[in-house]
């Protein structure tokens, strides 16, 4: 294979690897965001339950 063809193949592989890395990183960020929202919902539910318990204890 000529030097130019080898260089083109290596460069193409590098571009594909970078693209795949960015895609995986984006998926990880989305998963972290979903986990954060889920934790916030759990915290809100816990706060609501605590309030219900407090009101029940006061009665």
URRA-V311321 format. One record per backbone hydrogen bond with DSSP energy under -0.5 kcal/mol. CO is the residue of the C=O (numbers start at 1). NH is the residue of the N-H. If there is no record, write none. Layout:
co->CO nh->NH
co->CO nh->NH
//
This chain:
co->2 nh->6
co->3 nh->7
co->4 nh->8
co->5 nh->9
co->6 nh->10
co->7 nh->11
co->8 nh->12
co->9 nh->13
co->10 nh->14
co->11 nh->15
co->12 nh->16
co->13 nh->17
co->14 nh->18
co->15 nh->19
co->16 nh->20
co->17 nh->21
co->18 nh->22
co->19 nh->23
co->20 nh->24
co->21 nh->25
co->22 nh->26
co->23 nh->27
co->24 nh->28
co->25 nh->29
co->26 nh->30
co->27 nh->31
co->28 nh->32
co->29 nh->33
co->30 nh->34
co->31 nh->35
co->32 nh->36
co->33 nh->37
co->34 nh->38
co->35 nh->39
co->36 nh->40
co->37 nh->41
co->38 nh->42
co->39 nh->43
co->40 nh->44
co->41 nh->45
co->42 nh->46
co->43 nh->47
co->44 nh->48
co->45 nh->49
co->46 nh->50
co->47 nh->51
co->48 nh->52
co->49 nh->53
co->50 nh->54
co->51 nh->55
co->52 nh->56
co->53 nh->57
co->54 nh->58
co->55 nh->59
//
